Structures are given as C-alpha cells and as structure tokens.
Amino acid sequence: MAFTLTRRSTLLGLGAIAGSANVKLALAHAPVEQRFVVVLLRGALDGMSAVVPYGDPNLAALRPQLIPPAPGQPNGIYDLGGFYGLNPALPSVYAMYQQGEVLPVHAIAGPYRTRSHFEAQDLLQIGSDDTQITSGWLNRLLAESPAGGPSLNGLSVGVGTPLLIQGPVKVASYAPQGFASPSPDLYARIAALNARDPLTGPAIVNGLREARFDASVDIMSDDPADMAGKKPAIHNDFPGLAQHAGMLLAADGGPRIAAFQLEGWDTHGNQVAGLKTPLTGLDSGLLALKTALGANWNRTVVLVITEFGRTAAMNGTKGTDHGTATVAFLLGGRVAGGKVLATWPGLGASQLFQARDLAPTIDVRSLAKGALKAQFGLHEAALARIFPASGEAAPLNGLLRTA
C-alpha cells in the first residue's frame, strides 16, 4: 500500500524549514509505522569529549585541557555509571538517558581506516569500504520496505541529496531559497588557508571585515597564527528543522525515514569552546524531534553517527586531529538505553591504534544492522543487501526493548 504526503503537511514542513540554511534533511516514505532517523555529524566528532571516559587512568595525561569538570562539579559531566560521563552541553540527552532512551556506543568506527573527511563520509554513507558501490545504505533500506519496494517516493531538502539516501529508490528534492549561499564556515576556511600569504592573507581578512563577516564569526585577528587556531561558529538550525521533520514523521501517512546532515564537528583548535555550540544544537534538536513525534517516539529509532573520531592526545592548539574510533548514539522510546555499550580498549600507549587514536572495538555497521533488524524485523539476507560484504560485522543484539 502506497501513500503520499498531504499538501497541507508538505507545505507545513517545507515552509518551516525555509530559513534553515546549514542543515540538510532528507525524507522518504516507508509503508510501516516504525520510524528510523539518521543524524550524520560531518567533520568527525571527538567521541571522548562527547562521552568522556573519565575512569581511564591515562585520559588526563593525554588531554588535560579538554576534559570537562568531574561529575558533581559546576558545569561538570553527567555521570553514566562510574567510568563514562556525558558532556555538560547535552542535558536533554542525559535526561533521555536517565529514562532509558539513549544508548551511547563507544570505541566505534567504520570498516575503513582513512582519515580523509570526504572519503570517510562517503564510505560511512554507502555502508561499506567498497568504493564501487554508488548507493547509500538508507536508500537500500527503502528498497527492502515490505510493501512498497523501489516505487516509494522520498524528499531531500537541501542542495544535493545526501549519499546516504541516493540510489535506485528515487527521492525528490527541495532547496529553500538562499540555501546555497556561502556559509560563514566556508569563508573562515578560505581565510585560514590564506592566512600566512603576505598578499592574499591580509586582503581577505580586510575584505571580510568590511563585509561585517567578523560580526557573526569571531575568527578575525591581526595575528594569522591566532586566526588559524580559531573555529568559526556554525549557525545550524537543527532544532527548528528537527521539530518540523518530527511533525511530518508523526503525521498519518507521513514519511517514516529521515536523514540529517550537521556540519561543524572538525575541532582542530580551541576544541572545548568549538564543541559547545554544535553539541548544544544537537541536544536541542534531538529533544525537539522527540517532542514533535509525541507518542510516535516509541516507534522511532534515531542513529547519530560520524565519519571517524579524533586523536587521543590534545594537539598544540588545544584541539584534536583526525583519528579513528569515536562514539555513536542510539535514541528512541524503545531503545534499551540507560547504559554505555562498549568494549573499552584503553588509552595506554600500547593500546592506542597506530600509537595515536582510540582503537575501534565495534563496527558501526554492526550497530546499524542491529538497529534495523530490531526495528523492522529484517532478516540476514536483507541486511546483507543493505550492507554488502559485511559478514564480519554481525548485528548487535538487545538494542531495543521488546514491545
């Protein structure tokens, strides 16, 4: 049985997101009551700042200035059982964790070992390290939909459709007016790349000053080294977009699959301050999504993933560089949460991956396959089509509570 969005609900959703310039949303139909949402964090979230392994004795020596205050201290981390703590910028996620609706999964990574953002994001979204695959694993999930198959329609909001949902199941696209305008982040990167050039560096900085760019992004400095070490603010409206996407997901006959892309997680410098804004936006957006879904939160699974983690040790600009393992989150009313799922590898010198990164002990495909299996009742053959050549990544069990 196929269904379509009503004109009223479509206009409601599209009108609401018209001003959301740096967040992309893709929606697709699935003729089931279960919902599945993927939130892609582009830029590589530092998992050890989001979920801090404060019980590891080697943590303090590796990154002394990146660790939030201890549980119980002002602006301290939220204790997750005596070894891990949740970043203080995630109060709503912590409240859901206390309700058993959030499952952080630590020391997780994809099957690839690249530290290139672009390559890793592509591999994460196709669900394989096979670069010959051209479709995203969420699109392949739509092809497994029990009643609609490849004829299902979808909607992608933003310039370009995320690779995650590209493939033979066609999706429509919509871009709000002004969506393609250059972001402050792009200007900041251009300025940083040219900062040490005696000719173009000052010219670009002065031009941005004259355009009042520095009024919204605080990276301008007469010292190029100081400017290069600062991170621009990323003005995502994930909370507003999540609220209206949740309304569409909750509607009778509405979409059942959604994918978000959030920028701003590449924290090479000044990481403590640089992570606060995107973490706060993520926290508010996840709460807005839950609130908008209402009772349908109990039929929804949200998967939050990023392309790779960051170095275990802090760098010279109080940030971290591209790494390997990180943290993922599974959220929803049926999620068997209230605990951290991890086989912790340790942070000793001999325990780090390539002597620099948190070592991966869980494959992100195992998490995604386990969530899809539990949420949609998919069998091994379907999971193998969604994640080709992933036999070594067995689905994780026990991720959701039985109804």
N, C-alpha and C positions, 0 to 999 in steps of 0.2 A: 504494500500500500504506500503510495507516494503522497507527499503533502507539500504545500507551499506556504511561505510567509504571507500573511495578510498585508495589504497595502498600508493599513494603519500601523501595524507593528514594525514594518520595514521603515516607514518614514520616521517613526519614533526613534528607532535605533540609529538610523543614518543621520538624522538631524542632530541627535545628541552628540555624535562624535565629530561633527564637522569642524570643531575647533581643536581637536586633539592632534597636534602636529607631529609628535615624535614617537608615537606608539602605533604599531600596526596590529590589525586584528583580522583574522580570517575565520569565517563561519561556514559550516557546511551542514547539510541535512543528514539525518540518520533516522530511520523509522523505528526508533526504540525510545523508551522512557529514560534510560540511563544517559547521563551526560559525561563527556570527557573533555577536559580543558588542558592544554599545554601552554605553559609560560616559558618562553625562551629568553634567557638572560644573555644578551650578546656583549662580549667583552671579557668574559671569564671571571666569575665571582670567586673571591677568596673564601673558600669554604671554612677555613679556620678562623675567620673573623665573623662569619655569619653564625656558625655553631662552633664555639671555642672549646677545644679540648684542654681545658684548664687543669685537668688532672694529670696530664702528661708532664713528667718532671723536666723534659727537655724544651718545653714550649718557651719559657721565659728567656732562656739564653738565645733562642733563635730570633725572637721578635719582641723585645722588651717594650717597645713603644707602640705596639699595635694591639696589645691585649687590653680589653675594657676592664674596669674595676671588677673586683670579685663580687659574687652574689652577696646581697645584703648591704653593699656599699652604695653611696649615691651614684646614680646612673650606672649601676652595676649590671652584669649579665644575669639573665634569668636562669636559675639552676635547673638542669634537666636530669638530675639524678646522681650528682656527686662527681662526675667526670667531665661532662659536657655542659656548656652554658650557651643560651641563646643571646644574640646581640641585643643590647638595650633598645635599638631602633625598631624592634619587632614585637611590640607589646600585644598587638592583636593576634599575631601568630602564636604568641605564648598563651594567650587566653584560650585559643582553639586547641593548643597542645594540652592544656590542663583538662579540656573537655574530651580528650582522646581523639581529636580530629586531625592531628598533624603528626606525620611520621618523618622526621629528618633521617636521611640515609647518607652516611658519611663514608669517606675514602672511596668515592665512586668515580668512575671515568668511562669514557667510550673505549672501543677496542683499538683505536688509533693512538699513536704516540707523537703526533705533531704538536708544535707549539705555535702554529700559524692560526690566527683567529679565523681567517677566511676559509682555510682548508678544514679546520676543525668544525666550524659551524656547518659547513656543507655535509661533512661526514656524520655529524650529530643528527642532522635533519633527514638524511637518507637512511639512517639507521644501520650503517654498515661502513666498513673500511674499503669497500669495493667502489672505486671511483667510476666504474662503468654504469652504475645504477643512476637513473635520471629522475626517479620519482621519490617523493617523500613518504616516510612511513605512515604518517597520518592519512595521506591520500590512499595508501594501500589498505589502511583500516576501513576507510569508506567503501572500498571495493569488496570488503568482506561483510558488509552490512546485510543482515539476513533477509531483508525483504526488498531492498532497493537496488543493490548492486551498483554497477557503473553508471546507471542512469540518474543517480542522485545529483541534485544541484547544490551549489555552495556559493559563498560570498566571501571575497577577500577585500578587506578595507586597507588602503594604503597604496603607495606607488610600488607596483610589483607584488606578486604573490609569494609568500614565504615558501622556500623549497620544501619545507615540511609537509605542505598540503598540495604541492604540484604533482601532477600525474594524469593518468587516464580518466579519473573521475573529475570531470570539468567543474570549475568553480568560476562564478562571475567575480568581477572586481569593481571596487568603488574607491575613489580617492577624493577626500574633502578638498575644497578649494584652498589653495595655499599650502597643501601638504608637501609639495616638492620644494618649498623654499629652503635654502641652505640653513642648517641648524647652527646654533652657537658652537656646538662641538666641532663641526667641520671647520669653521673659521679659526677656532682655537688650535686645531691640529695644523692648519696651514701656517699660522703664526709661529707655532712651536718648531715646525720643520725649518723655517727660515730664520729662526731667532739669532743664529750665530753668523749669518751672512751680513757683512757690513753695509751692503747696499739695500738688499730687499728686506732684511730684518726690520730696521727702523721704519722704512716706508710702509710696511704692512701694519706695524704697531700704530703708527701715527694715523693711517687711514682708518683703522678700526676705532681708534679713539674719537676721530672726527665723526664717525658714524654712530657714536654713542654705544658701540658694542660693549665697552667695558662697564656700562651701567648695568648690564644684565649678566655678564660673565666676568668674574673677577680673576683674570689671569694677566692683565697688563702690568708690566713693570719695566723700568729703565734697565734693569739687570736681566739680560737674556737668560742666564742660568736660573735665576729666580722664577722667571716666567715659565721656563720649560718644565719646572718642577711642580707647577700648579695644575689642578684639574678643573675644567670648566663645569659650571652647573648644567645639568641636563634637565630641561623642562618638559618631562613626560607628564601626560595626564592619564596615567594608568588608572587611578581611582575612578575618574569620571567615565572613562571608556569601559572599565570593568562593570560599573553599575548598570550601564545601558546594555552591554552584552549579556549580563546576567538576566535582565528583563526579557531579552529575546530568547535566551536559553530556557527561561521558565515558562514562556508562553505555550499554550496548547498549539501543537503543530509547528512549533518553532524549531530552530536548529538545535542539534544535540552535540555537535563537535565544535570546539573553538580553539584557536591558537593565537597567542600574543607574542610579540617581539618587543623586548625592553632593552634600550641602549644604556650605556653609562657605567659599565662594570669593570673597565680597564684601569686599574688603580696602581700605576707605576710610581706615583708620587703622592705624598700627603694623604695616605690611604684612610686614616681614621676620619678625617673631615670629608674626604671624597666619597666614602661609602654611606655616610649618614643620609644624604638626600635620596639616593636610589633605594636604599633599604626601607626608608620611611614610606616612599611611594609604593614599593612592593607590598609592605604591610597594610597600608590603607586600601590598596587596590584589591587585595585578597579578601579583606573584610567587606568591602563594597560588593564584591562578587557574591560572597556568601549571603549578605543581606538581601541582595536583589533576587537571588534564587529562592529565598524563602524555604518552604518545605521541600523544594527540589534539591536543596543542598544534600539531603540524604540519598539522592540518586546521582550525585556528581562526584567525580574524582578529578582532582587538579594535580598535574605533574609540573613541578618547577625544576628546570634543568639549565645547565650552562655548558659551554664547549669544553672547558678544562679548568683546572684550579690554578693556583699560583705558588710561587716558591715558598718553601717553609721558612726561610730566613728573610728578614727585612732587608731591603736594599739601602743604598746611601741617601735616598730622597724620602725615606720613611714610607716607602711603598713596597710592593712586591712585583715580581716579574712573572712571565708566563710559566705555568707549571703543569701538573698532571692531575692528580686526584683532587676532588672537591666535595661539596655537599649537594644533595638534591632534596626536594621536599615532595611528599605526597600528602594532599589535604582532601577532606570531604567528610560528610556526615557518617559514612560507613567505614572510613579509614581506621584501621586498628592502630591508632597512634598513642600518644602519651608516653613514648619511649624513643630512644635513638637506635636505629638499626645500623650496626657497623661491626666489622671485624677490624679493630683498630691496629694498624701496622706499627705504630710507634714512631717517634721523632728522633731517635738516636742516630748518630752519624751512619751507622751500618744499616739502619732501617729505611733511610730515605731512598727514594727512587732516583737513580743516577746521581746520588750524593747531594740532591738539592730539593726534591719535591716530595710531597706526601704521596706515599705509594698507594696505588689502587688495589682494592681487595674486592670490589663489587663492580660488575659491568652494568652500565646504565641500561643496556638492552634487557638485562635480567629484571630490572625494576619495571621498565615499561611493559615488557611481556607479562610479568606477573600481574600488573595493574589491569591490563587489557583482558587477560584471561579471567580474572575475578569479576571485572565489571561487565563484560559482555558474554562470558561463557564460551570464549573462543577455544578451539581445540588446537593441538600441536601443529597440525597441517596449516591452519590459518595463520598461526603465529610465525611459522616458517616462511609463509608468503609475505607477511608484513616485514619480517626481519630476516632476509635471506642469509644463508650460510652462517647462522648464529647458533648452531648446535651446542657450542661450548658455553653459551650464555643461557643457562636453564632459567625458566621463570621463577621468580621469588614467590614463595607461598605465604599465606597468612597475612597478606597486606590489607585485606578488607574483612570486616566482621560479617558473619552471615546475617541475612535479613531476618 
